[in-house]
Amino acid sequence: MITRLPGLFRISHLFDLFEEGVMLVLTLLIVVIAGVSLVHVVIAVGQMLLGAGMTPTSPEVIQSIFGMFFTVLIALEFKHSILVLPDAQPHSMIRMRSVLLIGMLATVRKFIVLDLKEVNVMEMLALSASILSLGIVYWLVRPQQTAPEETSHDMPAHD
């Protein structure tokens, strides 16, 4: 249909250029965010190792450090979903799985930084339901693998 409507083809090409520009800007911003987050993680771990006041076995310190780790991982996964998969169709399963993975990472990060002393039961139930739902959908959109074909030599011979 686009081949018969040359004006529509030009608009489509302009939109593709716009989309590539947006992906480039978002990628650059995510790289900056991931870089700054990484610097904060390195500084926090350095202070923990060098400072006598911070104990690495403290649950609050571990939660804080792992929360920062997950922030960097989430930023990197965003970058991956934008930069590495630009040729994938916008509605493809690859992009959907990437978005679902980011949602699961963000939810797991929330679980890690959650203060169990002040946890709201309904919030915990909602977080649990969200990670379960994301996991089920992630499993449902997995690539389908075909079962290997059985050949006659795989079957034991019956006399």
N, C-alpha and C positions, 0 to 999 in steps of 0.2 A: 504494500500500500504506500509506503514511504517513497518507493522508486517512482510512483506515478505522481507524487506531489512534491516537486522540488523545493518549494517554499517551506514546507514542513520539515524537509531534510535539513535545511539550513538552521531552522529553529532548534531541531534536535541536536545538531552539532554544537550550537552555541550553549545549549544546556549542558552537554557533555563537557565542554571547556569550563563552564562555571562550576560544575560538580568537581572536576579535577582541581580547580583552584581552591575550592572549599576544603577538599581533602588535604591539600598541601598545607593550608593555613592551620587546620586542626591538628595535623601531624606535627607541625612545628611547635604549636602550643603544648601538645601532650609531651613532646620531647623536653620542653622547658620545665613543665610540671614534674615529670619523672626525674629529671636531673636535679632540680631543687629538692625534691623529696629524698632522693638518694643522698644528697649532701647532709640533710637533716638526720637521716638514719646513721650515717657514718659519724657525725658529730655526737649523736646520742650514745652510740655504742662506745665511741672513744671516751666520752665522759664517764660512762659506766665502768669501763676498764681502768681508767686512770684515777677516777675519783674514789676516795675511800668511803664517802657517804652513800653511794649507791651500791646496793647489793644485787648481783645478777640472779639470785634465787628468789627475790621478792616477786610475788605474783603481779603486782602493779607494774613493776618495771618490765617484766616479760610481756605482759599485755600491751604495754605502750610500744615496746620495740617491735613485737609481731604485728601490731596494728600499722606501724610505719612500713614494715616490710610489705604487707598486703596493699597498702596505698601505692607503693612503687609497682608491685605486680599488676594491679588493676590498671594503672596508667600504661604500662607496657602492653597489656592485652588490648587496651583501646588502640594503641598505636599499631599493633599487629593487625587488628581488624580493619583499620583504615588503610594502612600502607601496603601490607603484604597481599591483601585480597582485592585490589582495585579492579581486576579483570572479572571477578565473580559477579554474576548478575545480582542486582539489588535485592531480589526476592529469593535468592538461592539459599539452600540449606546450610551452606558453609557460613554465610553471614549470620544466619539465625543461630547456629550453634555457637558462634563467637559471642554474640550478644547474650545468649543464655549463660555462657561461661563467665562473662563479666558480671552478670547478675548473681551467679553462685559465689564468685569470689567476694563480691561486695557483702553478701549476706554472711558468708563465713567470717569475714573481717569483723562484722558487727557482733557475731557470736564471741569472737576472741576478745574484743575490747569491752564486752558487756560486764558491768560490775554486778556480780552475783549477789552482793549484799543488798542491793537496791533494785533487784529485778522485779518487774511487773509480770505476773503470770500470763496475762493476755498478750503482752509484748513477746514473751518467750513462745507462746503458742502461735502467734502470727509469724514470727521468724522461722519457727520449725515448719509450719505449713508452707511458707514461701520457698524454703530450700527443698522441701520434698516435692513441691510442684515444679520447680525449676529442674530438679533432677529427673523427674518423670518425663517432662517435655524434652529435655536434652537426650534422654534415652530413646524417646519415640522418633526423634529426627536423626538418629544415628544412621550412618551409611549401612544399607542393607547388604549383607554378605550372602552370596549364594552358597548353598551346600555343595561340597565336592560330589561329583557324579560317581556313583558306585559302578565298578566294573566287575565283570564276571570273575576275574582272577583275584578280586578282593574277598570273594565269598568262599568259604571252605567247601570242598567237594564232598558230596554225600554219595557213598557207594551203595 
